[in-house]
């Protein structure tokens, strides 16, 4: 495995990055769904 060590390390880093990205995206979606945001009106992008 000597010559493939760097590829194994890079693969593990990519997997860890994807896991972190998915969990932060899920938590940000959960944060948007909280009850105190019900009365919040987002401004229209066009106006």
PEPEWO-V202465 format. One record per pair of residues at least 12 apart in sequence whose C-alpha atoms are under 7 Angstrom apart, sorted by the first residue. I is the first residue (numbers start at 1). GAP is how many residues later the second one is. Records with the same first field share a line. If there is no record, write none. Layout:
I=GAP, GAP
This chain:
none
